[in-house]
Amino acid sequence: MSTKTFTAVLHREEDMYVAECPEVGTVSQGKTVEEALANLKEATELYLEEFPAPVVHKAMLTTFEVVISA
């Protein structure tokens, strides 16, 4: 058994947090950040039981600005 590190991207939708793993494509949710991450971890582990682990390239995170006309 081995461990791999994946990326989790979270955002809030109404009263839930949505967590996504971009390397694998798994998505889950929870009422708290911790719950969303735990659910994402479980979903990703179950997914990887059925499908081989992909070659993981670290995700790059950055920000950008846009002009919004009023």
C-alpha positions as CSV (number, residue, x, y, z in Angstrom):
1,M,0.0,0.0,0.0
2,S,1.2,3.5,-0.7
3,T,-0.1,7.0,-0.3
4,K,-0.4,9.8,-2.9
5,T,-1.1,13.4,-2.4
6,F,-3.9,15.0,-4.5
7,T,-5.3,18.6,-4.7
8,A,-8.7,19.6,-3.2
9,V,-10.4,22.7,-4.5
10,L,-13.3,23.9,-2.4
11,H,-16.1,26.4,-2.9
12,R,-19.2,27.3,-1.1
13,E,-22.7,26.7,-2.6
14,E,-25.5,28.0,-0.5
15,D,-25.2,26.0,2.8
16,M,-22.7,23.4,1.6
17,Y,-19.1,23.2,0.7
18,V,-18.2,21.4,-2.6
19,A,-14.8,19.8,-2.8
20,E,-13.2,18.6,-6.1
21,C,-10.1,16.7,-6.9
22,P,-8.9,18.0,-10.3
23,E,-6.3,15.2,-10.8
24,V,-8.9,12.4,-10.6
25,G,-12.2,14.2,-11.3
26,T,-13.9,13.2,-8.1
27,V,-16.3,15.6,-6.4
28,S,-18.1,15.6,-3.0
29,Q,-19.7,17.9,-0.5
30,G,-20.3,18.5,3.1
31,K,-21.8,21.0,5.6
32,T,-18.3,22.0,6.8
33,V,-14.9,22.2,5.1
34,E,-13.7,19.2,7.1
35,E,-16.7,17.1,6.2
36,A,-16.4,18.0,2.5
37,L,-12.7,17.0,2.6
38,A,-13.4,13.8,4.4
39,N,-16.1,12.9,1.9
40,L,-13.8,13.8,-1.0
41,K,-11.1,11.6,0.4
42,E,-13.6,8.7,0.7
43,A,-14.9,9.3,-2.8
44,T,-11.4,9.4,-4.3
45,E,-10.3,6.2,-2.4
46,L,-13.4,4.4,-3.7
47,Y,-12.8,5.6,-7.3
48,L,-9.2,4.5,-7.2
49,E,-10.2,1.0,-6.1
50,E,-12.0,0.6,-9.4
51,F,-9.7,2.6,-11.7
52,P,-5.9,2.8,-11.7
53,A,-4.3,5.8,-10.1
54,P,-3.5,8.3,-12.8
55,V,-0.1,9.9,-13.3
56,V,-0.4,12.9,-11.1
57,H,1.0,16.2,-12.1
58,K,0.8,18.8,-9.4
59,A,-2.0,21.3,-10.1
60,M,-1.0,24.9,-10.4
61,L,-3.1,27.5,-8.6
62,T,-3.1,31.1,-9.5
63,T,-5.5,34.1,-9.6
64,F,-6.4,36.7,-12.2
65,E,-8.4,39.9,-12.4
66,V,-11.2,40.9,-14.8
67,V,-12.8,44.2,-15.4
68,I,-16.5,44.3,-14.7
69,S,-18.5,47.0,-16.4
70,A,-21.3,48.5,-14.3
